[in-house]
Amino acid sequence: MKSFSRSQLTAMTTGLLLLCLGSSGLELNPSVSQVILSINSSFSITCSGWNDVTWRFKREEKVPEFHVEKPSLSSSVLSLEQVTWRHTGVYVCSENGTDETREVAVFVPGLLLLCLGSSGLELNPSVSQVILSINSSFSITCSGWNEVTWRFKREEKVPEFHVEKPSSSSSVLSLEQVTWRHTGVYVCSENGTDETREVAVFVPGKNS
């Protein structure tokens, strides 16, 4: 069995103490402080420490959806899936019982439009008008912060259309086998706000 002298033991002990006292107890993998993600992409980052670690969104309001997994007590994996501009912000890993924190700033292009004063509602595809051929189909998704709904702007002679709700803050408008009767303006509105987005649909043949 290998033995160590007192001086060797002292040197190793001092080195370990310097390591623990001189660096952050938290480690990010990948080791990044900021990341730019493309729309609908995914991203995961692991935070590891000495004690129990947790992830949170730094801003308390309008917290986006994210997932956290715990491979062990001292590590935590933050996962962002199918990101939109709503995921933009700072995510903070903190270690229980200490003041240690590590932050990663996530930016998904699209938020800048909101900050400059545009509607908080997002259409995908981002169109304000579309021309459809007879018997074709078309779908468009409206997303917001709160519950969103679609309606036909004109109250009379409302054409047949379908609406699906992938989540409370998104709604998919679907037009199938369209005729000229589907021509008109479809409005997405967000409950509790005055926010609206419109898409004008035109199907040739109305006057034929």
C-alpha positions as CSV (number, residue, x, y, z in Angstrom):
1,M,0.0,0.0,0.0
2,K,1.4,3.4,-1.0
3,S,2.0,5.8,1.8
4,F,2.4,9.6,1.8
5,S,4.6,11.8,3.8
6,R,3.2,14.5,6.0
7,S,4.3,17.2,3.5
8,Q,2.6,15.4,0.6
9,L,-0.6,15.1,2.6
10,T,-0.5,18.7,3.6
11,A,0.1,19.8,-0.1
12,M,-2.8,17.7,-1.3
13,T,-5.1,18.9,1.4
14,T,-4.2,22.5,0.7
15,G,-4.8,22.0,-3.0
16,L,-8.3,20.6,-2.4
17,L,-9.2,23.5,-0.1
18,L,-8.0,26.0,-2.7
19,L,-10.1,24.3,-5.4
20,C,-13.2,24.3,-3.3
21,L,-12.8,27.9,-2.0
22,G,-11.5,29.4,-5.2
23,S,-14.0,28.4,-7.8
24,S,-17.8,28.2,-8.2
25,G,-19.4,25.1,-6.8
26,L,-21.7,25.0,-9.8
27,E,-20.8,23.8,-13.2
28,L,-22.8,24.0,-16.5
29,N,-22.5,21.5,-19.3
30,P,-22.2,22.8,-21.9
31,S,-20.3,25.6,-20.3
32,V,-22.1,28.6,-21.8
33,S,-23.5,31.8,-20.5
34,Q,-25.7,32.6,-23.5
35,V,-27.1,30.8,-26.5
36,I,-29.1,31.7,-29.6
37,L,-31.7,29.1,-30.7
38,S,-33.7,28.9,-33.9
39,I,-37.5,28.6,-33.8
40,N,-38.8,25.1,-33.0
41,S,-35.3,23.8,-32.0
42,S,-34.5,22.2,-28.7
43,F,-31.8,22.7,-26.1
44,S,-30.6,21.0,-22.9
45,I,-28.1,22.1,-20.3
46,T,-26.9,20.4,-17.1
47,C,-26.1,22.1,-13.8
48,S,-24.1,20.3,-11.3
49,G,-23.0,21.2,-7.7
50,W,-22.2,19.8,-4.3
51,N,-25.8,20.0,-2.9
52,D,-29.3,19.9,-4.3
53,V,-29.5,22.2,-7.4
54,T,-32.6,23.6,-9.1
55,W,-33.5,25.6,-12.3
56,R,-35.8,28.6,-12.4
57,F,-36.8,31.3,-14.9
58,K,-35.3,34.6,-13.7
59,R,-38.4,36.7,-14.5
60,E,-41.4,35.9,-12.3
61,E,-44.1,36.9,-14.8
62,K,-44.9,35.2,-18.2
63,V,-42.7,32.2,-17.4
64,P,-42.3,30.0,-20.5
65,E,-42.8,26.2,-20.5
66,F,-39.6,24.2,-19.7
67,H,-38.8,20.8,-18.2
68,V,-36.4,19.9,-15.5
69,E,-35.0,16.4,-14.8
70,K,-32.9,15.3,-11.8
71,P,-30.4,12.6,-12.7
72,S,-29.1,12.9,-9.2
73,L,-29.5,15.2,-6.1
74,S,-26.6,17.4,-7.1
75,S,-27.4,17.7,-10.8
76,S,-30.3,19.1,-12.8
77,V,-31.0,19.1,-16.5
78,L,-32.9,22.1,-18.0
79,S,-34.7,21.2,-21.3
80,L,-36.3,23.6,-23.7
81,E,-38.3,22.0,-26.5
82,Q,-39.8,23.4,-29.8
83,V,-38.8,26.9,-28.7
84,T,-40.5,30.1,-29.7
85,W,-39.5,33.7,-28.9
86,R,-41.4,33.2,-25.6
87,H,-38.5,31.1,-24.3
88,T,-36.2,34.1,-24.5
89,G,-34.9,35.1,-21.1
90,V,-32.4,34.2,-18.4
91,Y,-32.5,30.7,-16.7
92,V,-30.9,30.4,-13.3
93,C,-29.4,27.4,-11.6
94,S,-29.1,27.7,-7.8
95,E,-27.6,25.5,-5.2
96,N,-29.6,24.9,-2.0
97,G,-27.9,26.1,1.2
98,T,-25.5,28.4,-0.6
99,D,-25.5,31.7,-2.5
100,E,-24.1,30.0,-5.6
101,T,-25.9,30.6,-8.9
102,R,-25.1,30.2,-12.6
103,E,-27.1,31.8,-15.3
104,V,-27.6,31.1,-19.0
105,A,-29.3,33.7,-21.3
106,V,-31.4,32.2,-24.0
107,F,-32.5,34.2,-27.1
108,V,-34.9,33.0,-29.7
109,P,-35.4,35.5,-32.6
110,G,-38.8,37.0,-32.6
111,L,-39.0,38.7,-29.2
112,L,-37.6,41.9,-30.6
113,L,-40.7,42.5,-32.6
114,L,-42.8,42.3,-29.4
115,C,-40.4,44.7,-27.6
116,L,-40.7,47.2,-30.4
117,G,-44.5,47.4,-30.0
118,S,-46.0,44.8,-32.2
119,S,-48.8,42.4,-31.2
120,G,-48.1,39.8,-28.6
121,L,-49.9,37.3,-30.9
122,E,-47.8,35.3,-33.3
123,L,-49.1,33.6,-36.5
124,N,-47.3,30.7,-38.1
125,P,-47.0,31.0,-41.0
126,S,-46.6,34.7,-40.5
127,V,-49.0,36.0,-43.2
128,S,-51.7,38.6,-43.3
129,Q,-53.3,37.4,-46.5
130,V,-53.4,34.3,-48.6
131,I,-54.8,33.2,-52.0
132,L,-56.0,29.6,-52.1
133,S,-57.1,27.5,-55.1
134,I,-60.4,25.7,-55.1
135,N,-60.5,22.4,-53.0
136,S,-57.1,23.2,-51.4
137,S,-56.5,23.2,-47.7
138,F,-54.8,25.7,-45.4
139,S,-53.8,25.8,-41.7
140,I,-52.5,28.6,-39.6
141,T,-51.5,28.7,-35.9
142,C,-52.0,31.6,-33.6
143,S,-50.1,31.7,-30.3
144,G,-50.2,34.2,-27.4
145,W,-49.6,34.5,-23.7
146,N,-53.2,33.6,-22.7
147,E,-56.0,31.6,-24.2
148,V,-56.5,32.4,-27.9
149,T,-59.5,31.8,-30.2
150,W,-60.3,32.1,-33.9
151,R,-63.5,33.6,-35.4
152,F,-64.8,34.7,-38.8
153,K,-64.9,38.5,-38.9
154,R,-68.2,38.7,-40.7
155,E,-71.1,37.5,-38.6
156,E,-73.4,36.4,-41.5
157,K,-72.7,33.6,-43.9
158,V,-69.9,32.1,-41.8
159,P,-68.1,29.4,-43.7
160,E,-67.2,26.0,-42.3
161,F,-63.8,25.9,-40.6
162,H,-62.1,23.8,-37.8
163,V,-60.2,24.9,-34.8
164,E,-57.9,22.8,-32.7
165,K,-56.2,23.7,-29.4
166,P,-52.7,22.2,-29.0
167,S,-52.4,24.2,-25.8
168,S,-54.4,26.9,-23.9
169,S,-52.2,29.6,-25.5
170,S,-52.3,28.4,-29.1
171,S,-55.0,27.7,-31.6
172,V,-54.9,26.1,-35.1
173,L,-57.3,27.3,-37.8
174,S,-57.9,24.8,-40.5
175,L,-59.7,25.3,-43.8
176,E,-60.4,22.2,-45.9
177,Q,-61.5,21.7,-49.5
178,V,-62.1,25.4,-49.8
179,T,-64.6,27.2,-52.1
180,W,-65.2,30.9,-52.7
181,R,-67.4,30.8,-49.6
182,H,-64.3,30.6,-47.4
183,T,-63.2,34.0,-48.7
184,G,-63.0,36.5,-45.9
185,V,-61.1,37.7,-42.8
186,Y,-60.3,35.3,-40.0
187,V,-59.5,36.9,-36.6
188,C,-57.4,35.5,-33.8
189,S,-57.9,37.2,-30.4
190,E,-56.4,36.7,-27.0
191,N,-58.7,36.5,-24.0
192,G,-58.3,39.3,-21.4
193,T,-56.5,41.6,-23.9
194,D,-57.3,43.7,-26.9
195,E,-54.7,41.9,-29.0
196,T,-55.9,40.5,-32.4
197,R,-54.3,39.2,-35.5
198,E,-56.1,38.9,-38.8
199,V,-55.5,36.8,-41.9
200,A,-57.4,37.6,-45.1
201,V,-58.3,34.5,-47.2
202,F,-59.3,34.8,-50.9
203,V,-60.5,31.9,-53.0
204,P,-61.1,32.8,-56.6
205,G,-64.6,32.1,-58.0
206,K,-66.9,34.1,-55.7
207,N,-68.1,36.3,-58.6
208,S,-68.2,33.6,-61.2
